[in-house]
Amino acid sequence: MTGILIDTESGDLLVERGGVVIGNTDSQIAESVLVAMRGEWKECPLIGGEVRKMLGGEPDVMWPSEVKRMLEACGLDVEKVSVSDDNVITIE
């Protein structure tokens, strides 16, 4: 998807030469979905991967399939979402 890019360090709009930067937004959409809590996006209250909840405990075995559906609802083509043994999330 093409759209307005956001600076990964500050969270502000990415600006170069006096204008916003346009580019591929797939990775920033995926990050937003993973980090969001359910109910945070008022127009889509069921979207939110709630990845921060998994920091202190055991990951839910259904989490990858739920997040895959959320990413597809946001317009991303996703084949597979997986969580490795060392808690690295891979989106293919």
N, C-alpha and C positions, 0 to 999 in steps of 0.2 A: 504494500500500500504506500502511496506517496502522500506526504503531508508535511506539516511544520515540525521541525525537529526541536527537541528540548535538550539543554545542556545537562549532561549526566552528573556533573559535580554540584551544580547549584539548583537545578530544577527549573531554572528560568528558560525563556525562549532563547534559542541559539541565534545570535545576531552576528553577521559578518558584513562588512562594508556598508553599514547603515540599513540593512534589511534582514528580515528573518530568513533562515536557511530552510530550503525545501529538500526533502530526500525520503529515503525508504524508512518507514516508521514501524515496521514489523517488530523489531526487537524492543522498542520502547512500549509498544502496545502489550507485548508479552510480559514485560517487566511490570507494567501497571496492573495487569490482571493478577499476576502472582502475588504482588505485595498488598493489593487492596483487600480490605475486610468486607464481608458481605454487608450490604446496606450502605456502603460508602458512596457508591454511584446511585443516586436517587432514581435515575431513569431506568436502571437495570439492577434492582436490589439483590438479585441472586448471583450476580457476578462478583467474584472475589476469591482468590486462591488462598488467602489467609496463611501465607507461608511462614510468617513470624510465629504463628501458634505452634509450628512444628519444631521450633528451635530447641525446646527443652524436653521433648518427649519422643515417643515412637510415632513414625509417620503412619497415617491411615492408608491401608492397602487400596482403598477406592479413590484416594486423592488424585492420582495421575489421570484416571478416566474422567473424573469430574472437571479437572482443569482443562483437559483436552476439549470437552464440550464447551467450556467457557470461552476458550480461545477461538474455537470455531464460531461461536455466537458473535464474537467481535470481528469476524471477517478474515481470520487467519487460516491458511491451509496447514493443518497439523496432522501428521501421520501417527506420531507416538510421543507421549510424555512419560519419562521414566525418572526414578530417583535411585541413585546408586547407593551402595553400602556406606560410602563416606559422605552421604547426603548432598551429592551434586545432582542438580536438576538438569535434565537434557530434554530439549524440545526439538523434534525432527519434523 
